């Protein structure tokens, strides 16, 4: 079903949503309450093996505590959606396996965090970095991308998070005009990856319609990003009819529509500026129907508070 076909369905079939969207925090806080440490590969490789083990052990334990802090922050601020940093456990995918072995040794601590998130009803998701390109022409890049996703999936497993789009790993389509390659690679992914995988439209390579087709063919949910859409299509409003039609079409790719997740950002200097603004001051009206919204703004929790103050209150939606 295309976006236009879905838009033309009777209103009763579009399932009007009556509950408030959950607004999600992305990785860190603006005021430095939630911050994670990292280490470069160059610095790491200069260390002896024992020093590598010591450095990563200390780093991972620090970041585990910060992850607890992130959950505490979300609880205090009534935030039910949290995107974890993709660099939470840096260098854990190296061939020396030092990092992955340390994580295995921390499995009980990781499980405790997952149990806490579940008890607090906080949904935890991931957005692996831009170097994950399943549509690459290079078999080596594709395999490295799968290895990267496998490492993230292992962390989600250690956290005890479900193998479903509830605990999604969201990526972009990557190299353009590689529809068949992308669908083929997705179809062959291990279950612990594919069961969590979602795809997002972008400003350059994959339009909303194109990534929707990949999701439909590949059997994975689509994360619709309204700002990427208006930038790609050079639109002048979030309420252009195509925004709503793509939102509803993306919903059809979710086996459980109540789990549908979308992204929002605003342009920094102009409406369709690709750089993110500090706050969100413009929203698609259709996003009142979204169950879950990741807020991609520089001021993080302040952007969420600002959205609550004007957008969720806009139509007496308190």
Secondary structure, 3 states (H helix, E strand, C coil): CCHHHHHCCCHHHHCCCCCCCEEEEECCCCCCCCCCCCCCHHHHHCCCHHHHHHHHHHHHHHHHHHHHHHHHHHHHCCCCEEEECCCCCCCCCCCCCHHHHHHHHCHHHHHHHHHHHHHCCCEEEECCCCCCCCCCCCHHHHHHHHHHHHHHHHHHHHCCCCCCHHHCEEEECCCCCCHHHHHHHHHCCCHHHHCCEEEECCCCCCCHHHHHHHHHHHCCEEEEEHHHHHHHHCCCCCCCHHHHHHHHHHHCCCCCHHHCEEEECCECCCCCCCCECCCCCCCCHHHHHCCEEEECCCCCHHHHHHHHHHCCCCCCCC
